[in-house]
């Protein structure tokens, strides 16, 4: 099945250059069995320390050989550790259509870190999970914070720890299909102002009758049937929340006639 997969790699100073090379081996091992391409698995890599950096976007490489070479050529950066900021970057940039993400395709982020973030991961991770992104959190070494990893991971099934960096060199995530149990985002806090419809890997907002969805895809604005002409009034239209009502001018009375509801008054 097609997947949009982003590796979010901790490139902070505590990792060290040799261990970052081992992290890259883990990424190569994990992707080596995937069928790469726009109709299959797309892979992007973001390295972060104080700031996140897109090493390459999802749709840049269409063959496995190109992808493995690009991973091998990633340069270790060094710096602080701001995992929350990096997760926000992935949600707002790396997993958007402008960066190659495909609508309706499952989204997975694999976070590999060796330490505790300098900023909070709670809100960014919640945003990611509520967006339908499957968050995999992998802690390596002895400095990671297990509570922080639990805050990042979508579930206990997407949480892992590795005691020694060297073991990463020989490990890989063999199969991503076990991750794709749909989360009903409509049962979670979301930004829909009226109705929410769960979809595979995401959700969509909708509106009650008499309202229209704003361009933001979340807020429902009252539809003015009187202004749009979507009414059956022949004289006066009165707009009401979620509907409208017909009125007649002086000298007429309102009837049930569907064609000419306003009839001349017999008095």
Secondary structure by P-SEA (a helix, b strand, c coil): cccbbbbbccccccccaaaaaaaaaaaaaaacccccccccbbbbbbbbcccccccccccccccaaaaaaaaaabbbbbbbbcaaaaaaaaaacccccccccccccbbbbbbbbcccccccaaaaaaaaaaacbbbbbbbccccccaaaaaaaccccccccccccaaaaaaccccccccccccccccccccccccbbbbccccbbbbbccccccccccccccccccccccccccccbbbbccccbbbbbccccccccccccccccccc
